[in-house]
Amino acid sequence: MLDNLPRGTICIEDIEIGMTRYLRKVITDEDIEMFAQVSTDRNPVHLDDAYAQDTIFEGRIAHGMLTAGLISAVIGEQLPGHGTVYMAQSLKFLAPVRPGDLVYAEVKVTNIEFDKRRVKLDCHCAIDGKKVLIGEATVLAPSRKFD
């Protein structure tokens, strides 16, 4: 994975509107197989080339939630990072992700409620600049007051 900043924690006291973080990851066959194993979602559109050829996708695709997991990785590792608690996440899937695709996952701070430690983040994943997933997350950010 290629991250724009080191992993760790940005406390609520240091978060600002407009802050962004991202990562890039190539989705591999192994990623899809591991996700199927962990999630128990063994839909053949993800795992069986012959089956997937006869679908609207005309080939295998990654699980949508595998792609969404990259958003979770940015939130949990970079912004706000370690100690963050998910409160809500909306997702809209716009296009399939295929084995071998380089996915760019980004989050951007759009709102902060300092008194409640809540942060809203605009989220998206893209391939070659084309968005394949969009959404919004609400998280509880860590605070130096509780360290």
C-alpha positions in Angstrom: 0.0 0.0 0.0 1.1 3.5 -0.7 0.1 6.0 1.9 0.4 9.8 1.8 1.3 10.2 5.4 2.5 7.9 8.2 0.1 5.8 10.1 -0.9 6.7 13.7 -3.3 9.1 15.3 -4.5 12.6 14.7 -6.4 13.7 17.8 -9.6 15.7 17.6 -7.8 18.8 18.9 -5.6 18.8 15.7 -8.2 17.9 13.1 -9.2 20.6 10.6 -11.9 20.9 8.0 -10.5 20.0 4.6 -7.8 17.6 5.9 -7.4 14.6 3.6 -5.6 11.3 3.7 -5.5 8.4 1.2 -3.9 5.1 0.3 -3.5 3.2 -2.9 -3.7 -0.6 -3.2 -3.8 -3.1 -6.0 -6.6 -5.6 -5.5 -5.3 -9.1 -5.9 -6.8 -12.5 -6.4 -5.5 -13.3 -3.0 -7.2 -10.3 -1.4 -10.5 -11.4 -3.0 -10.0 -15.0 -1.8 -9.1 -14.0 1.7 -12.1 -11.6 1.9 -14.4 -14.4 0.8 -12.9 -16.7 3.5 -13.2 -14.1 6.3 -16.7 -12.8 5.3 -18.0 -16.2 4.1 -19.3 -14.4 1.0 -18.4 -17.0 -1.7 -20.6 -15.5 -4.4 -19.2 -16.9 -7.7 -19.1 -13.5 -9.3 -16.0 -12.9 -7.1 -14.4 -16.3 -7.4 -15.4 -18.2 -10.6 -14.1 -16.8 -13.9 -16.6 -18.9 -16.0 -19.6 -18.0 -13.9 -18.6 -14.3 -13.8 -18.2 -14.1 -17.6 -21.9 -14.6 -18.0 -22.9 -11.8 -15.6 -23.5 -8.1 -16.4 -19.8 -7.5 -15.3 -18.4 -9.9 -17.9 -15.7 -11.1 -15.5 -14.8 -11.4 -11.9 -15.2 -8.5 -9.5 -14.0 -7.7 -6.0 -16.5 -7.7 -3.2 -17.9 -4.2 -2.7 -17.1 -4.3 1.0 -13.5 -5.2 0.2 -13.2 -1.9 -1.6 -15.1 -0.2 1.2 -12.6 -1.7 3.6 -9.9 0.5 2.1 -11.9 3.6 3.4 -11.9 1.9 6.8 -8.1 1.5 6.5 -7.6 5.2 5.8 -9.9 6.2 8.7 -8.5 3.6 11.2 -4.8 4.2 10.3 -4.5 7.8 9.2 -7.4 10.1 9.7 -8.2 10.3 12.5 -6.3 7.0 12.9 -5.6 4.7 15.8 -8.3 4.9 18.5 -11.0 6.0 16.1 -14.5 4.5 16.6 -16.9 4.2 13.6 -20.4 5.6 14.2 -21.9 5.5 10.7 -20.9 4.9 7.1 -23.0 5.4 3.9 -21.8 3.8 0.7 -22.8 4.0 -3.0 -21.1 1.6 -5.4 -20.7 3.2 -8.8 -18.6 0.7 -10.8 -16.9 -2.7 -10.2 -13.4 -3.2 -9.0 -11.6 -6.1 -10.7 -8.5 -8.1 -9.7 -5.4 -6.1 -10.7 -7.1 -2.7 -10.3 -5.1 0.0 -8.5 -7.7 1.6 -6.1 -7.2 5.0 -4.7 -9.1 5.5 -1.4 -9.5 8.9 0.1 -11.2 10.6 3.1 -11.7 14.3 3.6 -12.9 16.1 6.8 -16.2 18.0 6.1 -17.5 18.7 9.6 -16.2 18.6 13.2 -18.1 18.6 16.4 -15.3 19.2 18.9 -17.5 19.0 22.0 -18.7 15.5 20.9 -15.4 14.4 19.3 -17.4 13.7 16.1 -15.9 14.0 12.7 -17.7 13.7 9.3 -15.7 12.5 6.4 -16.4 12.5 2.7 -15.1 9.2 1.3 -14.4 7.8 -2.1 -12.5 5.2 -4.0 -11.4 5.7 -7.6 -9.6 3.8 -10.3 -7.7 5.9 -12.9 -9.5 9.0 -11.6 -13.0 7.5 -12.0 -14.9 7.1 -8.8 -16.1 3.6 -8.1 -17.4 4.2 -4.6 -18.6 7.3 -2.7 -19.9 7.8 0.8 -19.8 9.6 4.1 -18.5 8.4 7.5 -19.1 9.7 10.9 -16.5 8.8 13.5 -15.6 9.4 17.1 -12.1 10.8 17.1 -9.5 10.1 19.8 -8.6 13.0 22.1 -5.4 13.8 24.1 -7.7 14.3 27.1 -8.3 10.6 27.3 -4.7 9.4 26.6 
